[in-house]
Amino acid sequence: MIKWAIIFLVIGLIAGALGLGGVAGVSMGIAKFLFIGALLIAVVLFVLGLTVFRKVT
């Protein structure tokens, strides 16, 4: 998911440099959404790893 966020970030930066404002804005929005989603999933899995999975083993 982070890989896709980076890809959309690069697309947004290139589109912004070329003057394509609409495409740049959409690409940056998608990149931000994917990055936040990946960050939330990572935090949830980290918390589960510290709590639930420790009790199982």
Sequence and secondary structure as in RCSB ss.txt:
>XXXX:A:sequence
MIKWAIIFLVIGLIAGALGLGGVAGVSMGIAKFLFIGALLIAVVLFVLGLTVFRKVT
>XXXX:A:secstr
 HHHHHHHHHHHHHHHHHT HHHHHHHHHHHHHHHHHHHHHHHHHHHHHHTHHHHH 
